[in-house]
C-alpha cells in the first residue's frame, strides 16, 4: 500500500521512478500452479496470481516455499524513471497497480531517491535537482545490485535444501513434476518438503512421481534426484 501511494504521488507530479513489471507468461503461471498443487495450497481457478500471492502466510512453511518460487513469475521487472511526463508502462503486474520502492532505504538505493521525491511532492516543494539528475542512472545501478542479491538468495536457498537432504541420500519421496527441461531432466517439487530440485528421467508435467535422492552436497549447494525404479 505504501509503494502504491508513493507511485500515485510520483505520477501526479510527473516525476519519479516506478518499479514496473509486465504480466507473467502463461507457461510460468502454469508451472507455479503445479507447485501450489504439489504443496497442497489451494488456488481457485479464475483467481489472478497477484491475489493468490496475497493470501500466502510467511509463517507457514509450505506458503513460504511458494512465495520464494513466485520469483520465477517476476521476470522482466525493472525500474522506470520519468521526469516531465508519465511513462507508457506504469504497472507492477504482481500487485496489479503502479508501484514504487520507498520502504527499505537502508538496504536499497532507489528507495532513498523515491522518498525524497515523495516528501517534496507531499509538501508542495520542487524535487531537488540532484534527484532529477540521478533518476536516469538508477535502473542500471539497481540491476547490478539486484543481480548480486539474487545470486546470494538463490545460493542460500540451495544450501538449505542440500542441508535438509544431506542425511537422506538413498531415500525416496513423492514429488510433482513442475517443469520439463532438455536432456531428460525434470524439475520437481517435493510433496512433504519445501524443496525444488532437478531430477533425471521422463514424466508428464503435473504428474506425481517417486524420486530418490542421489546426492546432496552442502558445500556445492546442489541436490540431485532420479526417478525411483519400479
N, C-alpha and C positions, 0 to 999 in steps of 0.2 A: 504493500500500500504506500509506503514511504517513497519507493522508487517510482511508482506511477504518479504520485503527487509532484515529485521533482520533475518528471518528464513534462507534466502539464505546465508547470511554471516556465520551463525552458521553451516549450513550443509556443506559448502565448507571447513570450518575449522575443522569439525567433533567434535565440542564441543558446547554444549548449552542446551537449554530447550525449547521445542516446545509446543504450545497449540494444541492438537490433538483431533479429534472427528470423530467417524465413521459416515457413511451416515445415515440419518433418515430412520426409517422403513416406509413401505407403509401405514400402518394404521395411523401413526402420520401425514404423509403428507396429506392423505385424509381428516382427521379431520381439519387440518389447511386450506385446500382448501375450506371446507364448511364454515369456519369462514370468509374467504375472500369474499365468495359469499354473506354471510349474511350482511357484512358491505358494500357491493356494490363496492368492489375494484376488478377490472378485473384482472384475472390471466389466461393467454392464455395456452391452452394445449401444452405440449412439452417444456415449459419454466421451467428450473430447479428452485427449490425453492430458491437457493442461488442468482440466477439472479433476481428472483422476489423480494426478500427482498431488493436488492439494488435499486429498483425503488420506495420504500416507503419513504415518507417525514415525518420527525418528527413534522413538523409544522401543519400537517393535523391530526385532532383528530381521524378519522377512521383509518388512516395509523398507528398512534401511538399505537392504541389498537392492531393492527395486529403485530406490532413489539414486543410488550410485549407478545402476545400469541405465537409468534415464539419461545420463550424459551422452549416450550414443545418439539420442534424438536431437541434441543441440548442435549439430553441425552447421556451419555457416554463420555462427554467431560472431558479431563484431561490434565495433564502436563507430557511430556515425556522427561526426561533428557538423555543426551548421552555424552560420552567422549571417543574418540578414534575411534569410528565407527558410522555410521548413523543408526538410528532405522529403523525397518521394516515399522512401521506406521508413516508417516510424515504429512499426510494431515489433515487439518481442514475442514470438509465437508461443513460447512456453507459458506466458502469463496472459496472452491474448490481449495485449494493450501496449501502449507506449510506455517505456520503462527507462530509468536512468540509475546508474550505480552511484549512490551517495552515502551508504550506511557503514562503510568499512574504510575510513580514511587512513587508519593506522597500518593497514596491510595492502591497500590497493590505491595506486597513484591517482587514477582517474577520478576517484571519489573526492579528492581534495579540490579539484577544479570544479566539479559539479556542485559541491557545497558552497563555494564562493559565488558561483553563478546564481544559485537559488537564494542565497542570503541577499545578494544585491537586488535581484528582481523583486523579492518579497518586500523589500524596504524601499522600493522605488528609486534605486540608485543605478547608475551606469555600471555595467560589468567592467572590471578593471582591464586595461589594455593588455597587461601581461597574460591574463587568462585567455583573451581572444587570440593573441599571438600563438599561444601554446596549443590551442584546440586542434589544428591540422596535424600536429606531431604525435598526438596521443594514441591514435589507433595502432601505429607500428610499435610504439613503446609497450602498449598493453599486450599486443600479440606476442611479443618476445617474452614478456613475463608470464603470460598465460601458458605458453609452451613449457616453460620450466616448471611451473606449478603443476601442470597436468602430468608431466613425467614423474614428479615426486609422488603425486596422489596415486597414479597407477602402480608405481613401484611399491608403495606402502600396502596397497590392497593385495597385490600379488604375493608379497612376503607373508602377510597374514594368512592368506589361503594356503600357502605352502606349509606354514607352521601348523595350521589346523589338521592338515592331511599327512604330516610327516610321520606320524605313528600309525597310519592307516594304509600303508602300501600293501597291496595284495587284496585289500578288502573291496567289496562290490557295493555300489549304491544305485538307487533308482535316479534317473535323470530325464530331463525333457530336452529334445533337440531344438535349439532356438535359432540355429543358423547352419547352412551348408556352405562349406568352403572348398577351395580347389585341392586337388591331390588327395582325395579320400579323407578329408578332415571335416569334422563337425565341431560346432561349439555347443556345449551342453550346459544346462543349469541343473545342479543337483536339487533334488526334491526336499531332502531333510537338512541340508546345509546351504547357507547363502554363498555358494561357490559357483563361479562360471569358469569353464576351462575348455581347452582343446582336446578332442578325442579322435583317435584313429578309427575309421570304419565308415560304413554307409548305412543311413537310416533316413526315414521320411521326416520332413520338417514337422514339428509339433508332436511327434511320436514319443512315447515313454519307453526308455531303454534301460538296460542294466550296464553300468560301466565299472571297470576295475581300475583302481589307482596303480599305475605302473611306476611312477616316480614322483617325489615331492622334495624339491631342493630349495631350502630356505635361503641359502646364500645366493643362488642364481635366481630366486624368486620365480620358480617355474613349477608347474604341476602337469603331469601327463597322464591321460586316461586312454583306455582302449575298450571297445565294446566287449562285454563279457561273452565268453564262449558258451554255447549250449542254450 
